[in-house]
Amino acid sequence: MHNSGASVKQIRSAIDTSFGPHYATQTPTPLP
């Protein structure tokens, strides 16, 4: 699912909160 950059940032924020910054950094395309 490809959305606007803002959506990607929101998704990465959620991942950062759930898994941590390391995971979000190593994952260019977050899983749904």
N, CA, C and O atoms as a Tripos MOL2 file, in Angstrom:
@<TRIPOS>MOLECULE
protein
  128   127    32     0     0
PROTEIN
NO_CHARGES

@<TRIPOS>ATOM
      1 N           0.8550   -1.2030    0.0000 N.3       1 MET1
      2 CA          0.0000    0.0000    0.0000 C.3       1 MET1
      3 C           0.8830    1.2420    0.0000 C.2       1 MET1
      4 O           1.6420    1.4730    0.9410 O.2       1 MET1
      5 N           0.7790    2.0390   -1.0600 N.am      2 HIS2
      6 CA          1.6020    3.2420   -1.1570 C.3       2 HIS2
      7 C           0.7200    4.4730   -1.0100 C.2       2 HIS2
      8 O          -0.1910    4.7030   -1.8070 O.2       2 HIS2
      9 N           1.0040    5.2570    0.0180 N.am      3 ASN3
     10 CA          0.2220    6.4600    0.2730 C.3       3 ASN3
     11 C           1.1320    7.6760    0.2670 C.2       3 ASN3
     12 O           2.2880    7.5900   -0.1450 O.2       3 ASN3
     13 N           0.6200    8.7910    0.7160 N.am      4 SER4
     14 CA          1.4140   10.0150    0.7490 C.3       4 SER4
     15 C           2.5540    9.8770    1.7510 C.2       4 SER4
     16 O           2.5350    8.9920    2.6070 O.2       4 SER4
     17 N           3.5470   10.7590    1.6380 N.am      5 GLY5
     18 CA          4.6910   10.7170    2.5470 C.3       5 GLY5
     19 C           4.2560   10.8800    3.9850 C.2       5 GLY5
     20 O           4.8540   10.2950    4.8880 O.2       5 GLY5
     21 N           3.2210   11.6680    4.2070 N.am      6 ALA6
     22 CA          2.7310   11.9000    5.5700 C.3       6 ALA6
     23 C           2.2460   10.5820    6.1730 C.2       6 ALA6
     24 O           2.4940   10.3020    7.3460 O.2       6 ALA6
     25 N           1.5530    9.7750    5.3660 N.am      7 SER7
     26 CA          1.0470    8.5020    5.8670 C.3       7 SER7
     27 C           2.2100    7.5880    6.2430 C.2       7 SER7
     28 O           2.1720    6.8970    7.2610 O.2       7 SER7
     29 N           3.2420    7.5980    5.4050 N.am      8 VAL8
     30 CA          4.4160    6.7650    5.6830 C.3       8 VAL8
     31 C           5.0480    7.1830    7.0020 C.2       8 VAL8
     32 O           5.4650    6.3400    7.7960 O.2       8 VAL8
     33 N           5.1160    8.4920    7.2280 N.am      9 LYS9
     34 CA          5.6980    8.9790    8.4880 C.3       9 LYS9
     35 C           4.8570    8.5300    9.6720 C.2       9 LYS9
     36 O           5.3890    8.1800   10.7250 O.2       9 LYS9
     37 N           3.5360    8.5430    9.4940 N.am     10 GLN10
     38 CA          2.6590    8.1140   10.5850 C.3      10 GLN10
     39 C           2.8460    6.6240   10.8560 C.2      10 GLN10
     40 O           2.8700    6.1860   12.0060 O.2      10 GLN10
     41 N           2.9770    5.8550    9.7760 N.am     11 ILE11
     42 CA          3.1800    4.4140    9.9310 C.3      11 ILE11
     43 C           4.5110    4.1510   10.6250 C.2      11 ILE11
     44 O           4.6060    3.3070   11.5150 O.2      11 ILE11
     45 N           5.5410    4.8900   10.2010 N.am     12 ARG12
     46 CA          6.8560    4.7010   10.8210 C.3      12 ARG12
     47 C           6.8170    5.1020   12.2890 C.2      12 ARG12
     48 O           7.5030    4.5070   13.1200 O.2      12 ARG12
     49 N           6.0140    6.1110   12.6040 N.am     13 SER13
     50 CA          5.8810    6.5280   14.0070 C.3      13 SER13
     51 C           5.2650    5.3930   14.8210 C.2      13 SER13
     52 O           5.6980    5.1100   15.9380 O.2      13 SER13
     53 N           4.2610    4.7540   14.2520 N.am     14 ALA14
     54 CA          3.6110    3.6440   14.9510 C.3      14 ALA14
     55 C           4.5890    2.4890   15.1240 C.2      14 ALA14
     56 O           4.6460    1.8680   16.1850 O.2      14 ALA14
     57 N           5.3580    2.2050   14.0770 N.am     15 ILE15
     58 CA          6.3530    1.1320   14.1600 C.3      15 ILE15
     59 C           7.4160    1.4850   15.1890 C.2      15 ILE15
     60 O           7.8510    0.6310   15.9610 O.2      15 ILE15
     61 N           7.8330    2.7520   15.1960 N.am     16 ASP16
     62 CA          8.8560    3.2000   16.1400 C.3      16 ASP16
     63 C           8.3700    3.0110   17.5680 C.2      16 ASP16
     64 O           9.1540    2.6930   18.4620 O.2      16 ASP16
     65 N           7.0730    3.2090   17.7790 N.am     17 THR17
     66 CA          6.5120    3.0580   19.1250 C.3      17 THR17
     67 C           6.3680    1.5780   19.4870 C.2      17 THR17
     68 O           6.5290    1.1980   20.6460 O.2      17 THR17
     69 N           6.0670    0.7500   18.4890 N.am     18 SER18
     70 CA          5.8010   -0.6570   18.7730 C.3      18 SER18
     71 C           7.0830   -1.4900   18.7990 C.2      18 SER18
     72 O           7.3000   -2.2830   19.7150 O.2      18 SER18
     73 N           7.9320   -1.3010   17.7780 N.am     19 PHE19
     74 CA          9.1220   -2.1410   17.6430 C.3      19 PHE19
     75 C          10.3920   -1.4000   18.0380 C.2      19 PHE19
     76 O          11.2880   -1.9800   18.6510 O.2      19 PHE19
     77 N          10.4710   -0.1200   17.6870 N.am     20 GLY20
     78 CA         11.6710    0.6530   17.9960 C.3      20 GLY20
     79 C          12.2400    1.2980   16.7490 C.2      20 GLY20
     80 O          11.9120    0.8780   15.6390 O.2      20 GLY20
     81 N          13.0820    2.3070   16.9000 N.am     21 PRO21
     82 CA         13.6450    3.0600   15.7680 C.3      21 PRO21
     83 C          14.5010    2.1720   14.8670 C.2      21 PRO21
     84 O          14.5570    2.3950   13.6580 O.2      21 PRO21
     85 N          15.1640    1.1710   15.4390 N.am     22 HIS22
     86 CA         16.0270    0.2930   14.6480 C.3      22 HIS22
     87 C          15.2220   -0.4260   13.5790 C.2      22 HIS22
     88 O          15.6420   -0.5290   12.4260 O.2      22 HIS22
     89 N          14.0570   -0.9210   13.9790 N.am     23 TYR23
     90 CA         13.2130   -1.6800   13.0570 C.3      23 TYR23
     91 C          12.7280   -0.7890   11.9180 C.2      23 TYR23
     92 O          12.7570   -1.1840   10.7520 O.2      23 TYR23
     93 N          12.2860    0.4100   12.2660 N.am     24 ALA24
     94 CA         11.7590    1.3270   11.2630 C.3      24 ALA24
     95 C          12.8630    1.7550   10.2990 C.2      24 ALA24
     96 O          12.6100    1.9800    9.1150 O.2      24 ALA24
     97 N          14.0950    1.8650   10.8170 N.am     25 THR25
     98 CA         15.2120    2.3010    9.9720 C.3      25 THR25
     99 C          15.5840    1.2140    8.9770 C.2      25 THR25
    100 O          15.9150    1.5080    7.8280 O.2      25 THR25
    101 N          15.5310   -0.0280    9.4090 N.am     26 GLN26
    102 CA         15.9370   -1.1260    8.5390 C.3      26 GLN26
    103 C          14.8030   -1.5930    7.6360 C.2      26 GLN26
    104 O          15.0060   -2.4500    6.7760 O.2      26 GLN26
    105 N          13.6130   -1.0360    7.8250 N.am     27 THR27
    106 CA         12.4720   -1.4570    7.0180 C.3      27 THR27
    107 C          11.9770   -0.3020    6.1450 C.2      27 THR27
    108 O          11.2260    0.5490    6.6210 O.2      27 THR27
    109 N          12.3880   -0.2620    4.8740 N.am     28 PRO28
    110 CA         11.9690    0.8030    3.9630 C.3      28 PRO28
    111 C          10.4630    0.7640    3.7090 C.2      28 PRO28
    112 O           9.8210    1.8080    3.5970 O.2      28 PRO28
    113 N           9.9020   -0.4460    3.6170 N.am     29 THR29
    114 CA          8.4580   -0.5710    3.4160 C.3      29 THR29
    115 C           7.8450   -1.3400    4.5730 C.2      29 THR29
    116 O           7.9310   -2.5670    4.6090 O.2      29 THR29
    117 N           7.2280   -0.6440    5.5160 N.am     30 PRO30
    118 CA          6.6240   -1.2800    6.6910 C.3      30 PRO30
    119 C           5.5270   -2.2720    6.3090 C.2      30 PRO30
    120 O           4.7560   -2.0250    5.3820 O.2      30 PRO30
    121 N           5.4630   -3.3800    7.0190 N.am     31 LEU31
    122 CA          4.4180   -4.3630    6.7480 C.3      31 LEU31
    123 C           3.0940   -3.9110    7.3480 C.2      31 LEU31
    124 O           3.0770   -3.2410    8.3810 O.2      31 LEU31
    125 N           1.9860   -4.2720    6.7100 N.am     32 PRO32
    126 CA          0.6520   -3.8750    7.1760 C.3      32 PRO32
    127 C           0.2650   -4.5920    8.4670 C.2      32 PRO32
    128 O          -0.8260   -4.3710    8.9930 O.2      32 PRO32
@<TRIPOS>BOND
     1     1     2 1
     2     2     3 1
     3     3     4 2
     4     3     5 am
     5     5     6 1
     6     6     7 1
     7     7     8 2
     8     7     9 am
     9     9    10 1
    10    10    11 1
    11    11    12 2
    12    11    13 am
    13    13    14 1
    14    14    15 1
    15    15    16 2
    16    15    17 am
    17    17    18 1
    18    18    19 1
    19    19    20 2
    20    19    21 am
    21    21    22 1
    22    22    23 1
    23    23    24 2
    24    23    25 am
    25    25    26 1
    26    26    27 1
    27    27    28 2
    28    27    29 am
    29    29    30 1
    30    30    31 1
    31    31    32 2
    32    31    33 am
    33    33    34 1
    34    34    35 1
    35    35    36 2
    36    35    37 am
    37    37    38 1
    38    38    39 1
    39    39    40 2
    40    39    41 am
    41    41    42 1
    42    42    43 1
    43    43    44 2
    44    43    45 am
    45    45    46 1
    46    46    47 1
    47    47    48 2
    48    47    49 am
    49    49    50 1
    50    50    51 1
    51    51    52 2
    52    51    53 am
    53    53    54 1
    54    54    55 1
    55    55    56 2
    56    55    57 am
    57    57    58 1
    58    58    59 1
    59    59    60 2
    60    59    61 am
    61    61    62 1
    62    62    63 1
    63    63    64 2
    64    63    65 am
    65    65    66 1
    66    66    67 1
    67    67    68 2
    68    67    69 am
    69    69    70 1
    70    70    71 1
    71    71    72 2
    72    71    73 am
    73    73    74 1
    74    74    75 1
    75    75    76 2
    76    75    77 am
    77    77    78 1
    78    78    79 1
    79    79    80 2
    80    79    81 am
    81    81    82 1
    82    82    83 1
    83    83    84 2
    84    83    85 am
    85    85    86 1
    86    86    87 1
    87    87    88 2
    88    87    89 am
    89    89    90 1
    90    90    91 1
    91    91    92 2
    92    91    93 am
    93    93    94 1
    94    94    95 1
    95    95    96 2
    96    95    97 am
    97    97    98 1
    98    98    99 1
    99    99   100 2
   100    99   101 am
   101   101   102 1
   102   102   103 1
   103   103   104 2
   104   103   105 am
   105   105   106 1
   106   106   107 1
   107   107   108 2
   108   107   109 am
   109   109   110 1
   110   110   111 1
   111   111   112 2
   112   111   113 am
   113   113   114 1
   114   114   115 1
   115   115   116 2
   116   115   117 am
   117   117   118 1
   118   118   119 1
   119   119   120 2
   120   119   121 am
   121   121   122 1
   122   122   123 1
   123   123   124 2
   124   123   125 am
   125   125   126 1
   126   126   127 1
   127   127   128 2
@<TRIPOS>SUBSTRUCTURE
     1 MET1         2 RESIDUE 1 A MET
     2 HIS2         6 RESIDUE 1 A HIS
     3 ASN3        10 RESIDUE 1 A ASN
     4 SER4        14 RESIDUE 1 A SER
     5 GLY5        18 RESIDUE 1 A GLY
     6 ALA6        22 RESIDUE 1 A ALA
     7 SER7        26 RESIDUE 1 A SER
     8 VAL8        30 RESIDUE 1 A VAL
     9 LYS9        34 RESIDUE 1 A LYS
    10 GLN10       38 RESIDUE 1 A GLN
    11 ILE11       42 RESIDUE 1 A ILE
    12 ARG12       46 RESIDUE 1 A ARG
    13 SER13       50 RESIDUE 1 A SER
    14 ALA14       54 RESIDUE 1 A ALA
    15 ILE15       58 RESIDUE 1 A ILE
    16 ASP16       62 RESIDUE 1 A ASP
    17 THR17       66 RESIDUE 1 A THR
    18 SER18       70 RESIDUE 1 A SER
    19 PHE19       74 RESIDUE 1 A PHE
    20 GLY20       78 RESIDUE 1 A GLY
    21 PRO21       82 RESIDUE 1 A PRO
    22 HIS22       86 RESIDUE 1 A HIS
    23 TYR23       90 RESIDUE 1 A TYR
    24 ALA24       94 RESIDUE 1 A ALA
    25 THR25       98 RESIDUE 1 A THR
    26 GLN26      102 RESIDUE 1 A GLN
    27 THR27      106 RESIDUE 1 A THR
    28 PRO28      110 RESIDUE 1 A PRO
    29 THR29      114 RESIDUE 1 A THR
    30 PRO30      118 RESIDUE 1 A PRO
    31 LEU31      122 RESIDUE 1 A LEU
    32 PRO32      126 RESIDUE 1 A PRO
